[in-house]
Every structure is written in structure tokens, then in C-alpha cells.
Amino acid sequence: MPAVRIIFWKELADHFGSKRFLILFIIICLTGISVAYLASQNLEIFTKIPTRFILLGFFISSVGALPSFTFFISFFGPLMGIILSFDAINGERSRGTISIILSQPVFRDSLINGKFLAGLATIAIMFVSIFLIILGLGIWALGIFPNIAEISRIGVYYFASVIYVGFWLSLGTLFSILFRRTSSSALASIMMWIFFTFFIYMIANVIADQMVPIPPVTTPEVIAKNEAIRRAVMRVSPATLFEQIATAVLNPSVRAFGFVHPAQISNLMLTPLPLTQSLMIVWPEFVGLAALMLICFLISYAVFMRQEIRSL
């Protein structure tokens, strides 16, 4: 534990002192502030949000051509995780410092655990800062303070954001172990980000149209089957899991995803759901996202513990 603590604080200081981290943090922070400020100047966008959850609109509302803050987390969050981890291990190898570190009373598991926990703590601190800024802008614009229900939902959304970026942190760590060169690990991480962010949507549409084609004259049942297959394929993407969690948690009116039969719309109640029922809707997505992060890190851990350590 002392070795893990030392590596943790050293890596934490390196992250906050890194120029690449500061640049991306400023971009995300300014984006969040811009969205919140523009939303405060266009209060009509909150008319579809229940009064008890009005502050949640600052996280999910889009203003004109500017997407919501949740979209920016889904898009830029992976880059933050990749930036913090793509050279976590092979960077030490290229500098020739990994053999020096492990020659000290520092075990391999202490090294990788300390680096991963430091990256996760950096992400958590970053999101706390941004969320508090956006919440403060909302309080200043509307003149109201968040209630317990809003704070609870924002807290769940916060943990989902940390887990989502934590998956990309663990993925970058894995590639930094598998590849000797930092450029290779960075390229592999970015390719995975591009695949899960862009290509998975095209692949899902192609698979759904091949399995359940939609003819010119169709029925709601056929559309529902096509949409179900498309969403099943898209759930492979962590971005899709995170977006569904964010939508259900920050919008209490959401009761289902995908195609809803017109006959079912009249049966839906307009009252907001409590947080427990919103979590039941996306509980599989929440567990799946956390499992992806843990599995990816465990693979990194197992590979690193068996890998030959030799400076280049």
C-alpha cells in the first residue's frame, strides 16, 4: 500500500501538470459553461422539463446548433481517458525508467494500480469541478437551489460519467502494455474510439436492415423489430450505454428506449419517475459499462504481471 500511495500521488501530480490534459480539460470546461450560459439565456427550452427537475436541463438541453453537455461528455470524454493512459506503461519503457522503478521496493501490481487509480481520481476531480460550475450557473440563472431529487440524479450521472471515461482509461492502459511504442498505443486507442463512436451506428443500421428489411409499406411491428436489432448491436458501444444512462437519469419522463407503438403512448403516464425506477430502466447498461471498465483493467493487470520488463 505505501508504494501504491506514492505512485498514486506522483501520477496525480503529473496528470494535473500535463499540458495535454489541461488543454482538453479547458475545452470541456468551456463547452459546459457555454452550453449552461446559453441555456440560461433561452429559458423556453426548459418548458418540457418537469418543474421539480428544472436544473437537470442544463446538462441535457441543446441550444440551437450547440449540442448538450452530455453529448460533449460522450464525445470528448474518451479522449480524456486516452490522453491519461496511452503512454502509462510504454512511456516508462521508452524513457528507460520502468526497470529503475521496479528495482526499488515497488511491485508490479503497485505500479499499475497506482497509475490506474491516479487516472481515475483525475477524471473524478475534473468532473466534480465541471459539474459544480454548471450547477452554479444554473442556480445563478434561475435563482433556485437543487432539491434532493435533482442532486441524487446528478450524482448518479456523475458516477456514470466517471465509469464511462474510466473504461477508456483502462483501454488506453491495456494498449500501452500491449504495444511497445506510444504512437502505436495512441493510434489503436483512437481507432477504437472512432469505431465505437461513429462506425458502430452504420454497422448497426446495416445489420438491422439485412435481418429485418423495412419495405415501402410496412407495419409498426416490423419497425419495432428492426429498431430492436439496431439497438442490440449498438449496445456493444460504451458511448451508447452511457447515452442511455444519461438520458434515463437526467430526464425523469423517459420510460423506454427504441420504438414505441402508437397505441402505447396513450398509456404512458406524464408524471416523472422516481430515481429508483429510472435506474431500473438502465440498470443493465450501468452494470455493463462498469463491467467493461473492470474487465479491460483486469486484462491489463494480468498481461502486465506476466510481461517481460526490459528497458529499450
C-alpha positions as CSV (number, residue, x, y, z in Angstrom):
1,M,0.0,0.0,0.0
2,P,2.7,2.6,0.7
3,A,4.1,2.0,-2.8
4,V,0.7,2.4,-4.4
5,R,0.2,5.6,-2.5
6,I,3.5,7.1,-3.6
7,I,2.9,6.2,-7.3
8,F,-0.7,7.5,-7.0
9,W,0.3,10.9,-5.8
10,K,3.2,11.1,-8.2
11,E,1.0,10.3,-11.2
12,L,-1.8,12.6,-10.0
13,A,0.7,15.5,-9.9
14,D,1.9,14.6,-13.4
15,H,-1.6,14.5,-14.8
16,F,-2.6,17.9,-13.4
17,G,0.7,19.3,-14.6
18,S,0.4,17.9,-18.1
19,K,-0.3,20.4,-20.9
20,R,-2.3,18.0,-23.0
21,F,-4.6,17.3,-20.0
22,L,-5.0,21.0,-19.3
23,I,-5.9,21.8,-22.9
24,L,-8.6,19.1,-23.1
25,F,-9.9,20.0,-19.7
26,I,-10.2,23.7,-20.7
27,I,-12.1,22.7,-23.9
28,I,-14.6,20.5,-22.0
29,C,-15.0,23.1,-19.2
30,L,-15.5,26.0,-21.6
31,T,-18.0,23.9,-23.6
32,G,-20.0,23.1,-20.5
33,I,-20.0,26.7,-19.4
34,S,-21.1,27.8,-22.8
35,V,-24.0,25.4,-23.0
36,A,-25.1,26.3,-19.5
37,Y,-24.9,30.0,-20.2
38,L,-26.7,29.9,-23.5
39,A,-29.4,27.7,-21.8
40,S,-29.8,30.3,-19.1
41,Q,-30.5,32.9,-21.8
42,N,-33.1,30.7,-23.6
43,L,-35.3,29.5,-20.7
44,E,-38.0,28.4,-23.1
45,I,-36.0,25.2,-23.7
46,F,-36.9,24.1,-20.1
47,T,-40.7,24.1,-20.8
48,K,-40.7,20.3,-21.5
49,I,-38.8,19.6,-18.2
50,P,-40.8,19.0,-15.0
51,T,-40.5,21.9,-12.6
52,R,-39.0,19.7,-9.9
53,F,-36.1,18.9,-12.2
54,I,-35.5,22.2,-13.9
55,L,-31.8,22.3,-13.1
56,L,-31.2,19.0,-14.9
57,G,-32.0,20.8,-18.2
58,F,-28.6,22.5,-18.1
59,F,-27.0,19.0,-18.6
60,I,-29.3,17.6,-21.3
61,S,-30.6,20.7,-23.2
62,S,-29.1,21.7,-26.5
63,V,-29.2,25.3,-27.7
64,G,-29.6,25.9,-31.4
65,A,-26.7,24.1,-33.2
66,L,-24.8,23.6,-30.0
67,P,-25.3,20.1,-28.6
68,S,-26.0,19.3,-25.0
69,F,-23.3,18.9,-22.3
70,T,-24.0,15.2,-22.2
71,F,-23.1,14.9,-25.9
72,F,-19.8,16.6,-25.3
73,I,-19.0,14.2,-22.4
74,S,-19.9,11.3,-24.7
75,F,-17.7,12.7,-27.5
76,F,-14.7,14.2,-25.7
77,G,-14.7,12.0,-22.6
78,P,-12.9,9.1,-24.3
79,L,-10.2,11.4,-25.5
80,M,-9.6,12.4,-21.9
81,G,-9.2,8.8,-20.8
82,I,-6.9,8.0,-23.7
83,I,-4.7,11.0,-23.1
84,L,-4.2,10.0,-19.5
85,S,-3.3,6.4,-20.2
86,F,-2.0,5.7,-23.8
87,D,1.6,6.0,-22.6
88,A,1.2,4.8,-19.0
89,I,3.5,1.8,-19.3
90,N,5.3,2.0,-22.7
91,G,6.1,5.6,-21.9
92,E,8.1,4.4,-18.9
93,R,9.7,1.8,-21.1
94,S,10.8,4.3,-23.8
95,R,12.3,6.5,-21.1
96,G,14.1,3.6,-19.5
97,T,12.5,4.3,-16.1
98,I,10.4,1.2,-15.6
99,S,13.3,-1.1,-14.8
100,I,14.6,1.6,-12.3
101,I,11.2,1.9,-10.6
102,L,10.8,-1.9,-10.3
103,S,14.3,-2.3,-9.0
104,Q,13.1,-0.3,-5.9
105,P,10.8,-1.9,-3.3
106,V,7.9,-1.4,-5.7
107,F,5.9,-4.4,-7.0
108,R,4.4,-4.6,-10.5
109,D,0.8,-4.6,-9.1
110,S,1.6,-1.4,-7.1
111,L,2.8,0.3,-10.3
112,I,-0.2,-0.4,-12.5
113,N,-2.7,0.0,-9.6
114,G,-1.3,3.4,-8.7
115,K,-1.3,4.6,-12.3
116,F,-4.9,3.5,-12.9
117,L,-6.2,4.9,-9.6
118,A,-4.4,8.2,-10.2
119,G,-6.1,8.5,-13.7
120,L,-9.5,7.6,-12.2
121,A,-9.0,10.2,-9.5
122,T,-8.0,12.8,-12.1
123,I,-11.2,12.1,-14.0
124,A,-13.3,12.3,-10.9
125,I,-11.9,15.6,-9.8
126,M,-12.3,17.0,-13.3
127,F,-16.0,16.1,-13.4
128,V,-16.6,17.4,-9.9
129,S,-15.2,20.8,-10.9
130,I,-17.2,21.0,-14.2
131,F,-20.5,19.8,-12.6
132,L,-20.2,22.3,-9.8
133,I,-19.6,25.1,-12.3
134,I,-22.6,24.2,-14.4
135,L,-24.8,23.8,-11.3
136,G,-23.6,27.1,-10.0
137,L,-24.5,28.8,-13.3
138,G,-28.0,27.2,-13.1
139,I,-28.6,28.4,-9.6
140,W,-27.4,31.9,-10.7
141,A,-29.6,32.0,-13.8
142,L,-32.8,30.6,-12.3
143,G,-32.4,31.7,-8.7
144,I,-33.4,28.3,-7.3
145,F,-31.4,25.7,-5.4
146,P,-31.4,22.0,-6.3
147,N,-33.6,19.7,-4.3
148,I,-32.7,16.2,-3.1
149,A,-34.1,14.5,-6.2
150,E,-32.0,16.7,-8.5
151,I,-28.8,16.2,-6.5
152,S,-29.4,12.4,-6.5
153,R,-29.8,12.2,-10.2
154,I,-26.8,14.5,-10.9
155,G,-24.8,12.3,-8.5
156,V,-25.7,9.1,-10.4
157,Y,-24.9,10.8,-13.7
158,Y,-21.6,11.9,-12.2
159,F,-20.6,8.3,-11.4
160,A,-21.8,7.1,-14.8
161,S,-19.5,9.7,-16.4
162,V,-16.5,8.7,-14.3
163,I,-17.1,5.0,-15.2
164,Y,-17.5,5.8,-18.9
165,V,-14.3,7.7,-19.1
166,G,-12.7,5.1,-16.8
167,F,-13.4,2.5,-19.5
168,W,-11.3,4.5,-22.0
169,L,-8.7,4.9,-19.3
170,S,-8.4,1.2,-18.8
171,L,-8.4,0.6,-22.6
172,G,-5.6,3.1,-23.1
173,T,-3.7,1.3,-20.3
174,L,-4.2,-2.0,-22.0
175,F,-2.8,-0.7,-25.3
176,S,0.1,0.9,-23.5
177,I,1.0,-2.6,-22.2
178,L,0.4,-4.5,-25.5
179,F,2.4,-2.0,-27.7
180,R,6.0,-1.0,-27.2
181,R,5.6,2.4,-29.0
182,T,3.5,5.1,-27.6
183,S,2.4,6.2,-31.1
184,S,1.0,2.7,-31.7
185,S,-0.9,2.6,-28.5
186,A,-2.3,6.1,-29.1
187,L,-3.4,5.1,-32.7
188,A,-5.0,1.9,-31.5
189,S,-6.9,3.7,-28.8
190,I,-8.1,6.4,-31.2
191,M,-9.2,3.8,-33.7
192,M,-11.3,2.1,-31.1
193,W,-12.8,5.5,-30.2
194,I,-13.7,6.2,-33.8
195,F,-15.2,2.7,-34.2
196,F,-17.4,2.8,-31.1
197,T,-18.4,6.5,-31.7
198,F,-19.0,6.5,-35.5
199,F,-18.8,3.2,-37.3
200,I,-20.9,1.2,-34.9
201,Y,-24.0,3.2,-35.9
202,M,-23.5,2.4,-39.6
203,I,-22.8,-1.3,-38.8
204,A,-26.0,-1.5,-36.6
205,N,-28.1,0.0,-39.4
206,V,-26.7,-2.4,-42.0
207,I,-27.2,-5.5,-39.8
208,A,-30.8,-4.4,-38.8
209,D,-31.8,-3.8,-42.4
210,Q,-30.3,-7.1,-43.5
211,M,-32.1,-9.1,-40.8
212,V,-35.4,-7.2,-40.9
213,P,-35.8,-5.2,-44.1
214,I,-38.3,-2.4,-44.0
215,P,-40.5,-2.4,-47.1
216,P,-42.1,0.7,-48.5
217,V,-45.4,-0.3,-47.0
218,T,-44.7,-1.6,-43.5
219,T,-46.2,-2.2,-40.1
220,P,-45.2,-0.9,-36.6
221,E,-44.2,-4.5,-35.7
222,V,-41.6,-4.6,-38.4
223,I,-40.2,-1.2,-37.5
224,A,-40.1,-2.3,-33.9
225,K,-38.1,-5.5,-34.7
226,N,-35.7,-3.5,-36.9
227,E,-35.1,-1.0,-34.2
228,A,-34.6,-3.7,-31.5
229,I,-31.9,-5.3,-33.6
230,R,-30.2,-2.0,-34.3
231,R,-30.2,-1.1,-30.6
232,A,-28.9,-4.5,-29.6
233,V,-25.9,-4.1,-31.9
234,M,-25.3,-0.5,-30.7
235,R,-25.2,-1.7,-27.1
236,V,-21.8,-3.0,-27.9
237,S,-20.6,0.6,-27.8
238,P,-19.8,2.2,-24.4
239,A,-21.0,5.5,-25.8
240,T,-24.4,4.1,-26.4
241,L,-24.6,2.7,-22.9
242,F,-23.5,6.0,-21.4
243,E,-26.0,8.0,-23.5
244,Q,-28.9,5.8,-22.5
245,I,-27.9,6.0,-18.8
246,A,-27.6,9.8,-19.0
247,T,-31.0,10.1,-20.8
248,A,-32.9,8.0,-18.3
249,V,-31.2,9.6,-15.2
250,L,-31.4,13.2,-16.3
251,N,-34.9,13.0,-17.9
252,P,-37.3,11.5,-15.4
253,S,-40.0,11.3,-18.1
254,V,-38.1,8.6,-20.1
255,R,-39.7,5.2,-19.6
256,A,-38.3,3.2,-22.6
257,F,-35.8,3.3,-25.4
258,G,-36.3,2.5,-29.0
259,F,-39.6,2.3,-31.0
260,V,-42.8,2.8,-29.0
261,H,-46.1,1.6,-30.6
262,P,-48.5,4.5,-31.0
263,A,-51.1,2.6,-29.0
264,Q,-48.7,2.5,-26.1
265,I,-48.2,6.3,-26.0
266,S,-51.6,7.0,-24.5
267,N,-50.9,4.5,-21.7
268,L,-47.7,6.3,-20.6
269,M,-48.2,8.5,-17.5
270,L,-46.8,12.0,-17.7
271,T,-45.6,12.2,-14.1
272,P,-41.8,11.9,-13.6
273,L,-40.4,8.6,-12.5
274,P,-38.6,8.3,-9.2
275,L,-34.9,7.7,-9.4
276,T,-35.2,4.0,-8.4
277,Q,-37.4,3.3,-11.4
278,S,-35.2,5.3,-13.7
279,L,-32.3,3.2,-12.6
280,M,-34.2,0.0,-13.2
281,I,-34.6,1.0,-16.9
282,V,-30.9,1.4,-17.4
283,W,-29.6,-1.0,-14.8
284,P,-28.2,-3.5,-17.4
285,E,-26.4,-0.6,-19.2
286,F,-25.0,0.6,-15.9
287,V,-23.7,-2.8,-15.0
288,G,-22.4,-3.4,-18.5
289,L,-20.4,-0.2,-18.5
290,A,-18.8,-0.9,-15.2
291,A,-18.1,-4.5,-16.2
292,L,-16.4,-3.3,-19.4
293,M,-14.1,-1.0,-17.4
294,L,-13.2,-3.7,-14.9
295,I,-12.7,-6.4,-17.4
296,C,-10.4,-4.2,-19.5
297,F,-8.4,-3.3,-16.5
298,L,-8.1,-6.9,-15.3
299,I,-6.8,-7.9,-18.7
300,S,-4.3,-5.1,-18.5
301,Y,-3.3,-6.3,-15.0
302,A,-2.9,-9.9,-16.0
303,V,-0.9,-9.1,-19.1
304,F,1.4,-6.7,-17.3
305,M,2.1,-9.1,-14.4
306,R,3.3,-11.8,-16.9
307,Q,5.1,-9.5,-19.3
308,E,8.9,-9.3,-19.5
309,I,10.2,-6.0,-18.2
310,R,13.1,-4.7,-20.2
311,S,14.0,-1.1,-21.0
312,L,14.5,-0.2,-24.6
